[in-house]
Amino acid sequence: MGFFDKIKRAFTGEEQPEEVVEVQEKYDKGLEKTRKTFGERMNELFANFRTVDEDFFEELEETLIGADVGFETAIQITESLRQEVKLRNAKKPAEVQNAIIEKLVDLYEQEGLNEVNELNIQPEGLTVMLFVGVNGVGKTTSIGKLAHQYKNEGKKVLMAAADTFRAGAIDQLVVWGERAGVEVVHGNAGGDPAAVVYDALERAKAEEADVLLVDTAGRLQNKVNLMKELEKIKRVIQRELPDAPHETLLVLDATTGQNAMVQAKQFKETTDVTGLVLTKLDGTAKGGIVLAIRNELHLPVKLVGLGEGIDDLEPFDPNDFVIGLFKGLLKEE
């Protein structure tokens, strides 16, 4: 069953298993602002046009760009829709709106083929995850929430405070460690980040830990130094565990929309990002950024923040995301 069929099933209210409904409700609530804004943009577009002509398509392109689905995606969808409208001879606003959503969903599904959204947890031994991202995006909070989840699953977890350039970052991770009941390995502010990671790895091996989560600095304005620092951290990790880090996760703030795309492109150039953590998705109308990320960056989203609670960092589910984004926007034709 394709994504679009799943949306239609959700739209018609067909019964689903309880655990599926629970997660979908989280996505529904988390994407409420985005869905509302997208719906308002569509309504405004159709209110201004009585016919589906060239002016309509130009305005549609602008509308999609404004909805943060990305420049390339907006152009691709508009061009595809031109052909579709001719083929279907679609004239009613409901038909055209459904065709727009169907095209967005089809493109999203097509670009996501072979994409792995699950975190690369090792079946045996230690899993090491590096977290990168600029200051203020929710990186340390995401690490703390993930540590809490793994601890609750019965895993032995350690965190490493390798953002040594901000004393506040160390303190914040220590607070999260206390909240989650997880030990934090740290040094002094201004110390060598790679030395902290080495100490954390030694502790993790000695204590037979399952997961080590590493916080790093986010000084993107000095890319050369940041790249050297991350490379040094990786060298230290790989001396101890040749196949690690198993994930290098870039944390982005969904509320920043296209700025998050710019950050993702820059970090992708700087380091080997394996996946994204998208925070504050519930607090933004810019959830369309997930479409842009998949279609233009080809980086998998692995975790999403759907609330402020300690349990509101969710594994990213492409189906639930699409249903949450478009459910209720399909029109009766």
Sequence and secondary structure as in RCSB ss.txt:
>XXXX:A:sequence
MGFFDKIKRAFTGEEQPEEVVEVQEKYDKGLEKTRKTFGERMNELFANFRTVDEDFFEELEETLIGADVGFETAI
QITESLRQEVKLRNAKKPAEVQNAIIEKLVDLYEQEGLNEVNELNIQPEGLTVMLFVGVNGVGKTTSIGKLAHQY
KNEGKKVLMAAADTFRAGAIDQLVVWGERAGVEVVHGNAGGDPAAVVYDALERAKAEEADVLLVDTAGRLQNKVN
LMKELEKIKRVIQRELPDAPHETLLVLDATTGQNAMVQAKQFKETTDVTGLVLTKLDGTAKGGIVLAIRNELHLP
VKLVGLGEGIDDLEPFDPNDFVIGLFKGLLKEE
>XXXX:A:secstr
  HHHHHHHHHHT    HHHHHHHHHHHHHTHHHHHHHHHHHHHHHHH SS  HHHHHHHHHHHHHTTS HHHHH
HHHHHHHHHHHHHT  SHHHHHHHHHHHHHHHHHHHTTT   S    SSS EEEEEE  TTSSHHHHHHHHHHHH
HHTT  EEEEE  TT HHHHHHHHHHHHHHT EEE   TTS HHHHHHHHHHHHHHTT SEEEEE    GGGHHH
HHHHHHHHHHHHHHH TT  SEEEEEEEGGGTHHHHHHHHHHHHHS   EEEEE GGG S TTHHHHIIIII   
EEEEE SSSTT EEE  HHHHHHHHHTTT    
